[in-house]
Amino acid sequence: MSDRALGLLLFLPVPIVLWLFTRAPLGPLASLGLGIALVATHRLYARPFALARAPRRCLWCGRAVDAGPELSVVEPLGATRWRACGGDHASRLRRVFGFADAHSAFLKIGILGSLALFLVLALGAALGRLWPAAGADAVALFRFGVAVAVLPLGWLSATRGPLAAQPAPVPFPLHIQALIGTWAVLWLFRLVGLAWLVLAMLHVAARSSASVP
């Protein structure tokens, strides 16, 4: 199996976790528990895979490369080195890094803050301690917070971000985007972000209509 196919396979837990959290197909508690377990264990196998292939895969497009510009990065988990297949992709990556670093607090609050708040609220709803709010309200808040954070990153970072110096500080580990390529992750941010923003707004509108006598 190719590195690209293996990377896609190892990326699948990410959408599965989002499906478990937002749709609760196994019931609220079981879905939360399984989702948290997937989050906690994903790094154990996805990061070693990504780091082992960092010298021979383009971090932007995921294509196999024999040579190309190297990028030095300081992640929350330590300093790492990645490769791009050419100057254009290296420039796009440096802009993504620069944008993410310049807006690191906003991204952390929007993504990690929304996730932490969602887990607390969803657990409270599952235990019946969140009345009159419900699990669907926690999901809508989670979707809204994440969408607001990732939409600017998805649409603006690769073209409008400042060029990061090397080594480039980044506010998040890079192994997830290395699995399928940064360009694919940015497109997911664009499409899923728009969908989640619309769903969150529709939920608020429905709640508002229901509360009107």
PyMOL CGO cylinders between C-alpha atoms (Angstrom):
from pymol import cmd
from pymol.cgo import CYLINDER

trace = [
    CYLINDER, 0.00, 0.00, 0.00, 1.33, 3.46, -0.90, 0.3, 1, 1, 1, 1, 1, 1,
    CYLINDER, 1.33, 3.46, -0.90, 2.22, 6.11, 1.67, 0.3, 1, 1, 1, 1, 1, 1,
    CYLINDER, 2.22, 6.11, 1.67, -0.64, 8.25, 0.37, 0.3, 1, 1, 1, 1, 1, 1,
    CYLINDER, -0.64, 8.25, 0.37, -3.19, 5.46, 0.89, 0.3, 1, 1, 1, 1, 1, 1,
    CYLINDER, -3.19, 5.46, 0.89, -1.79, 4.64, 4.33, 0.3, 1, 1, 1, 1, 1, 1,
    CYLINDER, -1.79, 4.64, 4.33, -1.92, 8.31, 5.27, 0.3, 1, 1, 1, 1, 1, 1,
    CYLINDER, -1.92, 8.31, 5.27, -5.57, 8.51, 4.24, 0.3, 1, 1, 1, 1, 1, 1,
    CYLINDER, -5.57, 8.51, 4.24, -6.33, 5.39, 6.27, 0.3, 1, 1, 1, 1, 1, 1,
    CYLINDER, -6.33, 5.39, 6.27, -4.62, 6.84, 9.34, 0.3, 1, 1, 1, 1, 1, 1,
    CYLINDER, -4.62, 6.84, 9.34, -6.51, 10.11, 8.84, 0.3, 1, 1, 1, 1, 1, 1,
    CYLINDER, -6.51, 10.11, 8.84, -9.92, 8.39, 8.99, 0.3, 1, 1, 1, 1, 1, 1,
    CYLINDER, -9.92, 8.39, 8.99, -10.18, 8.51, 12.81, 0.3, 1, 1, 1, 1, 1, 1,
    CYLINDER, -10.18, 8.51, 12.81, -10.42, 12.31, 12.56, 0.3, 1, 1, 1, 1, 1, 1,
    CYLINDER, -10.42, 12.31, 12.56, -13.77, 12.41, 10.68, 0.3, 1, 1, 1, 1, 1, 1,
    CYLINDER, -13.77, 12.41, 10.68, -14.95, 9.39, 12.69, 0.3, 1, 1, 1, 1, 1, 1,
    CYLINDER, -14.95, 9.39, 12.69, -14.40, 11.35, 15.91, 0.3, 1, 1, 1, 1, 1, 1,
    CYLINDER, -14.40, 11.35, 15.91, -16.34, 14.32, 14.55, 0.3, 1, 1, 1, 1, 1, 1,
    CYLINDER, -16.34, 14.32, 14.55, -19.15, 11.98, 13.48, 0.3, 1, 1, 1, 1, 1, 1,
    CYLINDER, -19.15, 11.98, 13.48, -19.25, 10.38, 16.93, 0.3, 1, 1, 1, 1, 1, 1,
    CYLINDER, -19.25, 10.38, 16.93, -19.29, 13.75, 18.69, 0.3, 1, 1, 1, 1, 1, 1,
    CYLINDER, -19.29, 13.75, 18.69, -21.88, 15.45, 16.49, 0.3, 1, 1, 1, 1, 1, 1,
    CYLINDER, -21.88, 15.45, 16.49, -24.18, 12.54, 15.59, 0.3, 1, 1, 1, 1, 1, 1,
    CYLINDER, -24.18, 12.54, 15.59, -23.79, 10.26, 18.65, 0.3, 1, 1, 1, 1, 1, 1,
    CYLINDER, -23.79, 10.26, 18.65, -24.63, 7.08, 16.67, 0.3, 1, 1, 1, 1, 1, 1,
    CYLINDER, -24.63, 7.08, 16.67, -23.89, 4.81, 19.65, 0.3, 1, 1, 1, 1, 1, 1,
    CYLINDER, -23.89, 4.81, 19.65, -25.78, 6.93, 22.14, 0.3, 1, 1, 1, 1, 1, 1,
    CYLINDER, -25.78, 6.93, 22.14, -24.42, 10.01, 23.93, 0.3, 1, 1, 1, 1, 1, 1,
    CYLINDER, -24.42, 10.01, 23.93, -22.15, 8.40, 26.50, 0.3, 1, 1, 1, 1, 1, 1,
    CYLINDER, -22.15, 8.40, 26.50, -20.77, 5.57, 24.35, 0.3, 1, 1, 1, 1, 1, 1,
    CYLINDER, -20.77, 5.57, 24.35, -20.15, 7.92, 21.42, 0.3, 1, 1, 1, 1, 1, 1,
    CYLINDER, -20.15, 7.92, 21.42, -18.35, 10.42, 23.65, 0.3, 1, 1, 1, 1, 1, 1,
    CYLINDER, -18.35, 10.42, 23.65, -16.27, 7.68, 25.24, 0.3, 1, 1, 1, 1, 1, 1,
    CYLINDER, -16.27, 7.68, 25.24, -15.21, 6.14, 21.94, 0.3, 1, 1, 1, 1, 1, 1,
    CYLINDER, -15.21, 6.14, 21.94, -14.49, 9.54, 20.42, 0.3, 1, 1, 1, 1, 1, 1,
    CYLINDER, -14.49, 9.54, 20.42, -12.28, 10.56, 23.35, 0.3, 1, 1, 1, 1, 1, 1,
    CYLINDER, -12.28, 10.56, 23.35, -10.44, 7.22, 23.16, 0.3, 1, 1, 1, 1, 1, 1,
    CYLINDER, -10.44, 7.22, 23.16, -9.75, 7.76, 19.44, 0.3, 1, 1, 1, 1, 1, 1,
    CYLINDER, -9.75, 7.76, 19.44, -8.47, 11.28, 20.10, 0.3, 1, 1, 1, 1, 1, 1,
    CYLINDER, -8.47, 11.28, 20.10, -6.20, 10.07, 22.91, 0.3, 1, 1, 1, 1, 1, 1,
    CYLINDER, -6.20, 10.07, 22.91, -4.65, 7.24, 20.89, 0.3, 1, 1, 1, 1, 1, 1,
    CYLINDER, -4.65, 7.24, 20.89, -4.45, 8.75, 17.39, 0.3, 1, 1, 1, 1, 1, 1,
    CYLINDER, -4.45, 8.75, 17.39, -1.15, 10.49, 18.01, 0.3, 1, 1, 1, 1, 1, 1,
    CYLINDER, -1.15, 10.49, 18.01, 0.49, 7.24, 19.11, 0.3, 1, 1, 1, 1, 1, 1,
    CYLINDER, 0.49, 7.24, 19.11, 0.43, 5.80, 15.60, 0.3, 1, 1, 1, 1, 1, 1,
    CYLINDER, 0.43, 5.80, 15.60, -0.26, 8.74, 13.27, 0.3, 1, 1, 1, 1, 1, 1,
    CYLINDER, -0.26, 8.74, 13.27, 2.66, 10.90, 14.40, 0.3, 1, 1, 1, 1, 1, 1,
    CYLINDER, 2.66, 10.90, 14.40, 5.39, 8.23, 14.06, 0.3, 1, 1, 1, 1, 1, 1,
    CYLINDER, 5.39, 8.23, 14.06, 4.05, 7.42, 10.58, 0.3, 1, 1, 1, 1, 1, 1,
    CYLINDER, 4.05, 7.42, 10.58, 4.14, 11.08, 9.52, 0.3, 1, 1, 1, 1, 1, 1,
    CYLINDER, 4.14, 11.08, 9.52, 7.56, 11.81, 10.99, 0.3, 1, 1, 1, 1, 1, 1,
    CYLINDER, 7.56, 11.81, 10.99, 9.13, 8.72, 9.43, 0.3, 1, 1, 1, 1, 1, 1,
    CYLINDER, 9.13, 8.72, 9.43, 8.00, 9.90, 5.99, 0.3, 1, 1, 1, 1, 1, 1,
    CYLINDER, 8.00, 9.90, 5.99, 8.63, 13.62, 6.49, 0.3, 1, 1, 1, 1, 1, 1,
    CYLINDER, 8.63, 13.62, 6.49, 11.88, 13.59, 4.48, 0.3, 1, 1, 1, 1, 1, 1,
    CYLINDER, 11.88, 13.59, 4.48, 10.25, 11.92, 1.46, 0.3, 1, 1, 1, 1, 1, 1,
    CYLINDER, 10.25, 11.92, 1.46, 6.74, 13.42, 1.28, 0.3, 1, 1, 1, 1, 1, 1,
    CYLINDER, 6.74, 13.42, 1.28, 5.68, 16.96, 0.47, 0.3, 1, 1, 1, 1, 1, 1,
    CYLINDER, 5.68, 16.96, 0.47, 3.90, 18.42, 3.47, 0.3, 1, 1, 1, 1, 1, 1,
    CYLINDER, 3.90, 18.42, 3.47, 1.74, 20.54, 1.16, 0.3, 1, 1, 1, 1, 1, 1,
    CYLINDER, 1.74, 20.54, 1.16, 0.50, 18.05, -1.45, 0.3, 1, 1, 1, 1, 1, 1,
    CYLINDER, 0.50, 18.05, -1.45, 1.48, 14.67, 0.03, 0.3, 1, 1, 1, 1, 1, 1,
    CYLINDER, 1.48, 14.67, 0.03, 3.39, 13.64, -3.08, 0.3, 1, 1, 1, 1, 1, 1,
    CYLINDER, 3.39, 13.64, -3.08, 6.50, 11.49, -2.77, 0.3, 1, 1, 1, 1, 1, 1,
    CYLINDER, 6.50, 11.49, -2.77, 9.69, 13.49, -3.31, 0.3, 1, 1, 1, 1, 1, 1,
    CYLINDER, 9.69, 13.49, -3.31, 13.39, 12.70, -3.57, 0.3, 1, 1, 1, 1, 1, 1,
    CYLINDER, 13.39, 12.70, -3.57, 14.53, 16.28, -2.95, 0.3, 1, 1, 1, 1, 1, 1,
    CYLINDER, 14.53, 16.28, -2.95, 13.10, 19.71, -2.30, 0.3, 1, 1, 1, 1, 1, 1,
    CYLINDER, 13.10, 19.71, -2.30, 13.14, 22.60, 0.16, 0.3, 1, 1, 1, 1, 1, 1,
    CYLINDER, 13.14, 22.60, 0.16, 13.25, 21.64, 3.83, 0.3, 1, 1, 1, 1, 1, 1,
    CYLINDER, 13.25, 21.64, 3.83, 11.17, 23.43, 6.43, 0.3, 1, 1, 1, 1, 1, 1,
    CYLINDER, 11.17, 23.43, 6.43, 12.19, 23.61, 10.08, 0.3, 1, 1, 1, 1, 1, 1,
    CYLINDER, 12.19, 23.61, 10.08, 9.28, 23.91, 12.48, 0.3, 1, 1, 1, 1, 1, 1,
    CYLINDER, 9.28, 23.91, 12.48, 8.82, 24.22, 16.22, 0.3, 1, 1, 1, 1, 1, 1,
    CYLINDER, 8.82, 24.22, 16.22, 5.65, 22.36, 17.12, 0.3, 1, 1, 1, 1, 1, 1,
    CYLINDER, 5.65, 22.36, 17.12, 4.10, 22.04, 20.59, 0.3, 1, 1, 1, 1, 1, 1,
    CYLINDER, 4.10, 22.04, 20.59, 5.58, 18.51, 20.65, 0.3, 1, 1, 1, 1, 1, 1,
    CYLINDER, 5.58, 18.51, 20.65, 9.09, 19.64, 19.67, 0.3, 1, 1, 1, 1, 1, 1,
    CYLINDER, 9.09, 19.64, 19.67, 11.22, 20.73, 16.73, 0.3, 1, 1, 1, 1, 1, 1,
    CYLINDER, 11.22, 20.73, 16.73, 10.70, 18.84, 13.46, 0.3, 1, 1, 1, 1, 1, 1,
    CYLINDER, 10.70, 18.84, 13.46, 11.81, 19.04, 9.83, 0.3, 1, 1, 1, 1, 1, 1,
    CYLINDER, 11.81, 19.04, 9.83, 9.52, 18.58, 6.83, 0.3, 1, 1, 1, 1, 1, 1,
    CYLINDER, 9.52, 18.58, 6.83, 9.93, 18.75, 3.07, 0.3, 1, 1, 1, 1, 1, 1,
    CYLINDER, 9.93, 18.75, 3.07, 8.15, 20.44, 0.18, 0.3, 1, 1, 1, 1, 1, 1,
    CYLINDER, 8.15, 20.44, 0.18, 8.35, 19.28, -3.43, 0.3, 1, 1, 1, 1, 1, 1,
    CYLINDER, 8.35, 19.28, -3.43, 9.17, 22.75, -4.72, 0.3, 1, 1, 1, 1, 1, 1,
    CYLINDER, 9.17, 22.75, -4.72, 9.54, 26.42, -3.92, 0.3, 1, 1, 1, 1, 1, 1,
    CYLINDER, 9.54, 26.42, -3.92, 5.86, 27.24, -4.50, 0.3, 1, 1, 1, 1, 1, 1,
    CYLINDER, 5.86, 27.24, -4.50, 4.63, 24.60, -2.06, 0.3, 1, 1, 1, 1, 1, 1,
    CYLINDER, 4.63, 24.60, -2.06, 7.29, 25.60, 0.46, 0.3, 1, 1, 1, 1, 1, 1,
    CYLINDER, 7.29, 25.60, 0.46, 6.10, 29.21, 0.21, 0.3, 1, 1, 1, 1, 1, 1,
    CYLINDER, 6.10, 29.21, 0.21, 2.47, 28.18, 0.73, 0.3, 1, 1, 1, 1, 1, 1,
    CYLINDER, 2.47, 28.18, 0.73, 3.45, 26.16, 3.79, 0.3, 1, 1, 1, 1, 1, 1,
    CYLINDER, 3.45, 26.16, 3.79, 5.43, 29.05, 5.25, 0.3, 1, 1, 1, 1, 1, 1,
    CYLINDER, 5.43, 29.05, 5.25, 2.40, 31.30, 4.79, 0.3, 1, 1, 1, 1, 1, 1,
    CYLINDER, 2.40, 31.30, 4.79, 0.16, 28.77, 6.55, 0.3, 1, 1, 1, 1, 1, 1,
    CYLINDER, 0.16, 28.77, 6.55, 2.67, 28.59, 9.41, 0.3, 1, 1, 1, 1, 1, 1,
    CYLINDER, 2.67, 28.59, 9.41, 2.91, 32.37, 9.58, 0.3, 1, 1, 1, 1, 1, 1,
    CYLINDER, 2.91, 32.37, 9.58, -0.87, 32.83, 9.56, 0.3, 1, 1, 1, 1, 1, 1,
    CYLINDER, -0.87, 32.83, 9.56, -1.37, 30.16, 12.23, 0.3, 1, 1, 1, 1, 1, 1,
    CYLINDER, -1.37, 30.16, 12.23, 1.32, 31.63, 14.46, 0.3, 1, 1, 1, 1, 1, 1,
    CYLINDER, 1.32, 31.63, 14.46, -0.04, 35.16, 14.09, 0.3, 1, 1, 1, 1, 1, 1,
    CYLINDER, -0.04, 35.16, 14.09, -3.53, 33.95, 15.07, 0.3, 1, 1, 1, 1, 1, 1,
    CYLINDER, -3.53, 33.95, 15.07, -2.51, 31.17, 17.47, 0.3, 1, 1, 1, 1, 1, 1,
    CYLINDER, -2.51, 31.17, 17.47, -4.63, 32.38, 20.40, 0.3, 1, 1, 1, 1, 1, 1,
    CYLINDER, -4.63, 32.38, 20.40, -7.72, 32.70, 18.19, 0.3, 1, 1, 1, 1, 1, 1,
    CYLINDER, -7.72, 32.70, 18.19, -7.20, 29.20, 16.75, 0.3, 1, 1, 1, 1, 1, 1,
    CYLINDER, -7.20, 29.20, 16.75, -6.62, 27.60, 20.13, 0.3, 1, 1, 1, 1, 1, 1,
    CYLINDER, -6.62, 27.60, 20.13, -9.70, 29.20, 21.64, 0.3, 1, 1, 1, 1, 1, 1,
    CYLINDER, -9.70, 29.20, 21.64, -11.83, 28.42, 18.61, 0.3, 1, 1, 1, 1, 1, 1,
    CYLINDER, -11.83, 28.42, 18.61, -10.76, 24.79, 18.19, 0.3, 1, 1, 1, 1, 1, 1,
    CYLINDER, -10.76, 24.79, 18.19, -9.49, 23.52, 21.54, 0.3, 1, 1, 1, 1, 1, 1,
    CYLINDER, -9.49, 23.52, 21.54, -11.72, 25.80, 23.59, 0.3, 1, 1, 1, 1, 1, 1,
    CYLINDER, -11.72, 25.80, 23.59, -14.81, 24.77, 21.64, 0.3, 1, 1, 1, 1, 1, 1,
    CYLINDER, -14.81, 24.77, 21.64, -13.87, 21.11, 21.98, 0.3, 1, 1, 1, 1, 1, 1,
    CYLINDER, -13.87, 21.11, 21.98, -13.33, 21.35, 25.74, 0.3, 1, 1, 1, 1, 1, 1,
    CYLINDER, -13.33, 21.35, 25.74, -16.60, 23.23, 26.23, 0.3, 1, 1, 1, 1, 1, 1,
    CYLINDER, -16.60, 23.23, 26.23, -18.44, 20.76, 24.02, 0.3, 1, 1, 1, 1, 1, 1,
    CYLINDER, -18.44, 20.76, 24.02, -17.20, 17.76, 26.01, 0.3, 1, 1, 1, 1, 1, 1,
    CYLINDER, -17.20, 17.76, 26.01, -18.34, 19.34, 29.28, 0.3, 1, 1, 1, 1, 1, 1,
    CYLINDER, -18.34, 19.34, 29.28, -21.74, 20.34, 27.92, 0.3, 1, 1, 1, 1, 1, 1,
    CYLINDER, -21.74, 20.34, 27.92, -22.31, 17.09, 26.03, 0.3, 1, 1, 1, 1, 1, 1,
    CYLINDER, -22.31, 17.09, 26.03, -21.48, 15.03, 29.11, 0.3, 1, 1, 1, 1, 1, 1,
    CYLINDER, -21.48, 15.03, 29.11, -23.83, 17.18, 31.19, 0.3, 1, 1, 1, 1, 1, 1,
    CYLINDER, -23.83, 17.18, 31.19, -26.59, 16.74, 28.62, 0.3, 1, 1, 1, 1, 1, 1,
    CYLINDER, -26.59, 16.74, 28.62, -26.02, 12.98, 28.47, 0.3, 1, 1, 1, 1, 1, 1,
    CYLINDER, -26.02, 12.98, 28.47, -26.34, 12.79, 32.25, 0.3, 1, 1, 1, 1, 1, 1,
    CYLINDER, -26.34, 12.79, 32.25, -29.49, 14.93, 32.21, 0.3, 1, 1, 1, 1, 1, 1,
    CYLINDER, -29.49, 14.93, 32.21, -27.88, 17.83, 34.06, 0.3, 1, 1, 1, 1, 1, 1,
    CYLINDER, -27.88, 17.83, 34.06, -27.97, 20.46, 31.34, 0.3, 1, 1, 1, 1, 1, 1,
    CYLINDER, -27.97, 20.46, 31.34, -31.70, 21.26, 31.20, 0.3, 1, 1, 1, 1, 1, 1,
    CYLINDER, -31.70, 21.26, 31.20, -33.12, 23.28, 29.47, 0.3, 1, 1, 1, 1, 1, 1,
    CYLINDER, -33.12, 23.28, 29.47, -30.17, 22.97, 27.07, 0.3, 1, 1, 1, 1, 1, 1,
    CYLINDER, -30.17, 22.97, 27.07, -29.67, 19.71, 25.23, 0.3, 1, 1, 1, 1, 1, 1,
    CYLINDER, -29.67, 19.71, 25.23, -26.96, 17.75, 23.48, 0.3, 1, 1, 1, 1, 1, 1,
    CYLINDER, -26.96, 17.75, 23.48, -27.94, 19.35, 20.17, 0.3, 1, 1, 1, 1, 1, 1,
    CYLINDER, -27.94, 19.35, 20.17, -27.18, 22.77, 21.66, 0.3, 1, 1, 1, 1, 1, 1,
    CYLINDER, -27.18, 22.77, 21.66, -23.70, 21.59, 22.65, 0.3, 1, 1, 1, 1, 1, 1,
    CYLINDER, -23.70, 21.59, 22.65, -23.15, 20.28, 19.12, 0.3, 1, 1, 1, 1, 1, 1,
    CYLINDER, -23.15, 20.28, 19.12, -24.27, 23.58, 17.57, 0.3, 1, 1, 1, 1, 1, 1,
    CYLINDER, -24.27, 23.58, 17.57, -21.95, 25.56, 19.83, 0.3, 1, 1, 1, 1, 1, 1,
    CYLINDER, -21.95, 25.56, 19.83, -19.07, 23.21, 18.99, 0.3, 1, 1, 1, 1, 1, 1,
    CYLINDER, -19.07, 23.21, 18.99, -19.73, 23.52, 15.26, 0.3, 1, 1, 1, 1, 1, 1,
    CYLINDER, -19.73, 23.52, 15.26, -19.97, 27.30, 15.42, 0.3, 1, 1, 1, 1, 1, 1,
    CYLINDER, -19.97, 27.30, 15.42, -16.75, 27.75, 17.41, 0.3, 1, 1, 1, 1, 1, 1,
    CYLINDER, -16.75, 27.75, 17.41, -14.71, 25.44, 15.21, 0.3, 1, 1, 1, 1, 1, 1,
    CYLINDER, -14.71, 25.44, 15.21, -16.14, 26.88, 11.99, 0.3, 1, 1, 1, 1, 1, 1,
    CYLINDER, -16.14, 26.88, 11.99, -15.33, 30.46, 12.98, 0.3, 1, 1, 1, 1, 1, 1,
    CYLINDER, -15.33, 30.46, 12.98, -11.76, 29.40, 13.77, 0.3, 1, 1, 1, 1, 1, 1,
    CYLINDER, -11.76, 29.40, 13.77, -10.96, 27.24, 10.74, 0.3, 1, 1, 1, 1, 1, 1,
    CYLINDER, -10.96, 27.24, 10.74, -12.66, 29.22, 7.96, 0.3, 1, 1, 1, 1, 1, 1,
    CYLINDER, -12.66, 29.22, 7.96, -10.08, 32.05, 7.93, 0.3, 1, 1, 1, 1, 1, 1,
    CYLINDER, -10.08, 32.05, 7.93, -7.28, 29.49, 8.16, 0.3, 1, 1, 1, 1, 1, 1,
    CYLINDER, -7.28, 29.49, 8.16, -8.72, 27.50, 5.26, 0.3, 1, 1, 1, 1, 1, 1,
    CYLINDER, -8.72, 27.50, 5.26, -9.42, 30.42, 2.94, 0.3, 1, 1, 1, 1, 1, 1,
    CYLINDER, -9.42, 30.42, 2.94, -6.69, 32.95, 3.74, 0.3, 1, 1, 1, 1, 1, 1,
    CYLINDER, -6.69, 32.95, 3.74, -3.61, 31.33, 5.22, 0.3, 1, 1, 1, 1, 1, 1,
    CYLINDER, -3.61, 31.33, 5.22, -1.91, 29.90, 2.12, 0.3, 1, 1, 1, 1, 1, 1,
    CYLINDER, -1.91, 29.90, 2.12, -2.19, 33.16, 0.16, 0.3, 1, 1, 1, 1, 1, 1,
    CYLINDER, -2.19, 33.16, 0.16, -2.50, 35.96, 2.73, 0.3, 1, 1, 1, 1, 1, 1,
    CYLINDER, -2.50, 35.96, 2.73, -0.41, 34.69, 5.61, 0.3, 1, 1, 1, 1, 1, 1,
    CYLINDER, -0.41, 34.69, 5.61, 2.97, 36.27, 6.38, 0.3, 1, 1, 1, 1, 1, 1,
    CYLINDER, 2.97, 36.27, 6.38, 5.99, 34.20, 5.36, 0.3, 1, 1, 1, 1, 1, 1,
    CYLINDER, 5.99, 34.20, 5.36, 7.20, 32.45, 8.49, 0.3, 1, 1, 1, 1, 1, 1,
    CYLINDER, 7.20, 32.45, 8.49, 10.90, 32.48, 9.23, 0.3, 1, 1, 1, 1, 1, 1,
    CYLINDER, 10.90, 32.48, 9.23, 12.72, 29.23, 9.95, 0.3, 1, 1, 1, 1, 1, 1,
    CYLINDER, 12.72, 29.23, 9.95, 12.43, 27.55, 12.31, 0.3, 1, 1, 1, 1, 1, 1,
    CYLINDER, 12.43, 27.55, 12.31, 8.74, 28.44, 12.15, 0.3, 1, 1, 1, 1, 1, 1,
    CYLINDER, 8.74, 28.44, 12.15, 6.67, 28.27, 15.34, 0.3, 1, 1, 1, 1, 1, 1,
    CYLINDER, 6.67, 28.27, 15.34, 3.28, 26.62, 14.83, 0.3, 1, 1, 1, 1, 1, 1,
    CYLINDER, 3.28, 26.62, 14.83, 0.50, 26.33, 17.43, 0.3, 1, 1, 1, 1, 1, 1,
    CYLINDER, 0.50, 26.33, 17.43, -0.54, 22.79, 16.52, 0.3, 1, 1, 1, 1, 1, 1,
    CYLINDER, -0.54, 22.79, 16.52, 1.16, 19.47, 15.71, 0.3, 1, 1, 1, 1, 1, 1,
    CYLINDER, 1.16, 19.47, 15.71, 1.62, 18.90, 11.98, 0.3, 1, 1, 1, 1, 1, 1,
    CYLINDER, 1.62, 18.90, 11.98, 1.25, 15.13, 11.79, 0.3, 1, 1, 1, 1, 1, 1,
    CYLINDER, 1.25, 15.13, 11.79, -2.49, 15.24, 11.04, 0.3, 1, 1, 1, 1, 1, 1,
    CYLINDER, -2.49, 15.24, 11.04, -2.10, 17.45, 7.97, 0.3, 1, 1, 1, 1, 1, 1,
    CYLINDER, -2.10, 17.45, 7.97, 0.96, 15.46, 6.92, 0.3, 1, 1, 1, 1, 1, 1,
    CYLINDER, 0.96, 15.46, 6.92, -1.21, 12.35, 6.57, 0.3, 1, 1, 1, 1, 1, 1,
    CYLINDER, -1.21, 12.35, 6.57, -3.19, 13.67, 3.59, 0.3, 1, 1, 1, 1, 1, 1,
    CYLINDER, -3.19, 13.67, 3.59, -1.44, 16.93, 2.70, 0.3, 1, 1, 1, 1, 1, 1,
    CYLINDER, -1.44, 16.93, 2.70, -1.93, 20.46, 3.99, 0.3, 1, 1, 1, 1, 1, 1,
    CYLINDER, -1.93, 20.46, 3.99, -3.88, 21.52, 0.88, 0.3, 1, 1, 1, 1, 1, 1,
    CYLINDER, -3.88, 21.52, 0.88, -6.48, 18.79, 1.53, 0.3, 1, 1, 1, 1, 1, 1,
    CYLINDER, -6.48, 18.79, 1.53, -6.83, 19.78, 5.18, 0.3, 1, 1, 1, 1, 1, 1,
    CYLINDER, -6.83, 19.78, 5.18, -7.35, 23.42, 4.20, 0.3, 1, 1, 1, 1, 1, 1,
    CYLINDER, -7.35, 23.42, 4.20, -10.07, 22.39, 1.76, 0.3, 1, 1, 1, 1, 1, 1,
    CYLINDER, -10.07, 22.39, 1.76, -11.73, 20.38, 4.51, 0.3, 1, 1, 1, 1, 1, 1,
    CYLINDER, -11.73, 20.38, 4.51, -11.61, 23.47, 6.71, 0.3, 1, 1, 1, 1, 1, 1,
    CYLINDER, -11.61, 23.47, 6.71, -13.29, 25.47, 3.96, 0.3, 1, 1, 1, 1, 1, 1,
    CYLINDER, -13.29, 25.47, 3.96, -16.05, 22.99, 3.15, 0.3, 1, 1, 1, 1, 1, 1,
    CYLINDER, -16.05, 22.99, 3.15, -16.75, 21.56, 6.59, 0.3, 1, 1, 1, 1, 1, 1,
    CYLINDER, -16.75, 21.56, 6.59, -16.40, 25.00, 8.15, 0.3, 1, 1, 1, 1, 1, 1,
    CYLINDER, -16.40, 25.00, 8.15, -19.05, 26.45, 5.85, 0.3, 1, 1, 1, 1, 1, 1,
    CYLINDER, -19.05, 26.45, 5.85, -21.37, 23.49, 6.41, 0.3, 1, 1, 1, 1, 1, 1,
    CYLINDER, -21.37, 23.49, 6.41, -20.95, 23.62, 10.18, 0.3, 1, 1, 1, 1, 1, 1,
    CYLINDER, -20.95, 23.62, 10.18, -21.52, 27.37, 10.28, 0.3, 1, 1, 1, 1, 1, 1,
    CYLINDER, -21.52, 27.37, 10.28, -24.78, 26.98, 8.36, 0.3, 1, 1, 1, 1, 1, 1,
    CYLINDER, -24.78, 26.98, 8.36, -25.91, 24.06, 10.55, 0.3, 1, 1, 1, 1, 1, 1,
    CYLINDER, -25.91, 24.06, 10.55, -25.16, 26.00, 13.72, 0.3, 1, 1, 1, 1, 1, 1,
    CYLINDER, -25.16, 26.00, 13.72, -27.11, 29.02, 12.49, 0.3, 1, 1, 1, 1, 1, 1,
    CYLINDER, -27.11, 29.02, 12.49, -30.05, 26.84, 11.43, 0.3, 1, 1, 1, 1, 1, 1,
    CYLINDER, -30.05, 26.84, 11.43, -30.07, 25.26, 14.90, 0.3, 1, 1, 1, 1, 1, 1,
    CYLINDER, -30.07, 25.26, 14.90, -30.18, 28.68, 16.55, 0.3, 1, 1, 1, 1, 1, 1,
    CYLINDER, -30.18, 28.68, 16.55, -32.99, 29.75, 14.23, 0.3, 1, 1, 1, 1, 1, 1,
    CYLINDER, -32.99, 29.75, 14.23, -34.97, 26.61, 15.00, 0.3, 1, 1, 1, 1, 1, 1,
    CYLINDER, -34.97, 26.61, 15.00, -34.48, 27.06, 18.75, 0.3, 1, 1, 1, 1, 1, 1,
    CYLINDER, -34.48, 27.06, 18.75, -35.56, 30.68, 18.50, 0.3, 1, 1, 1, 1, 1, 1,
    CYLINDER, -35.56, 30.68, 18.50, -38.69, 29.74, 16.57, 0.3, 1, 1, 1, 1, 1, 1,
    CYLINDER, -38.69, 29.74, 16.57, -39.56, 27.03, 19.05, 0.3, 1, 1, 1, 1, 1, 1,
    CYLINDER, -39.56, 27.03, 19.05, -39.28, 29.44, 21.96, 0.3, 1, 1, 1, 1, 1, 1,
    CYLINDER, -39.28, 29.44, 21.96, -41.72, 31.93, 20.42, 0.3, 1, 1, 1, 1, 1, 1,
    CYLINDER, -41.72, 31.93, 20.42, -45.26, 31.25, 21.75, 0.3, 1, 1, 1, 1, 1, 1,
]
cmd.load_cgo(trace, "trace")
